[in-house]
Amino acid sequence: VLSTQDILIQAKALILCALPYRRIPDRQITKRAQIGKHASVAVAFTALSEAGLPFGADRALFAWIQTRAFSNGFITFDRLTEFLSAFSLGDDGRNYRLFYERLERLKNLSVSIRVETEDEEFLLNTVPVKAAYTPRSGREVKHRLVEEAGAQLLLIPHRYGFRLDPDFWGYLRANPVPMPLALMREFHDEPKAWDFCQFVLYRCYAARQPSMVPWGMLQEQLASLDQNHRRLKHTLSQALRRMKVVYPDLPVSFLPAPGGLAVAPWRPPRESA
């Protein structure tokens, strides 16, 4: 049973083709990944406003919104502390400001998902966060309640509300990848480690038998600009070591050079039941 209190749920394409690590000047980028011997996925991210493309820890807020909206395409909550506490973030002005900055970028993000196989092609063009209500003051909330009582009930009377694009929600429901929140919380503000962690979890989640991820594929998956393979492997090894502090039985290990990453079928204990 999927519990949004214990896990995050993300659309598969956004794990295989993730957001940028840092702020970039480009208004559009495309990420690609192989998902099988004769299948690939490409995701184009486009910024629809001057806020620019989401980046870095924006991926954590995006994952949280997908998780909370997984059941019916909507998310409503009363206090920002619900998000902040999920990631053990302080209830202070800086984190409130960062939340609104991240949300502004996500509200103005267009996502195009293209999956190609030998036999067919799937294309989805969407603006994932289709609607959002984020009042700036208690007075604004009260005014909204009085003025729009009976309208858009899923966004009212809560202080905050988001609605996913129905097509994006449909894709999310058809292609969910659950990840333990306890683990992802560890990498909230470390986008490279976050992407490595979620890729490893996806490979274990999808695996039917032990397999090996070649080093070149892993490097391409993470879209790393670090050409120093030894340094990159050290960074990822540190991330894997921290993952195993939370889940010691995680069947993942780096192979001796020039090998890649060994993975095997595994799901968090709570989810395996």
Buried (B, 14 or more C-beta within 10 A) or exposed (E): EEEBEBBBBBBBBBBBBBBBBEEEEEEEBEBBBEBEEEBBBBBBBBBEEEBBBBBBBBBBBBBBBBBBBBEEBBBBBEEBBEBBEBBEBEEEEEBBEBBEBBBBBBBBBBBBBBBBEEEEEEEBBBBBBBBBBBBEEEEEBEEBEEEBEEEEEBBBBBBBBBBBBEBBBBBBBEBBBBBBBEBBBBBBEBBBBBBBBBBBBBBBBEBEEEBEBEBEBBBBBBBBEEEEBEEBBEBBEEBBEBBEEBBEEBEBEBEEEEEBBBBBBBBBEBBEE
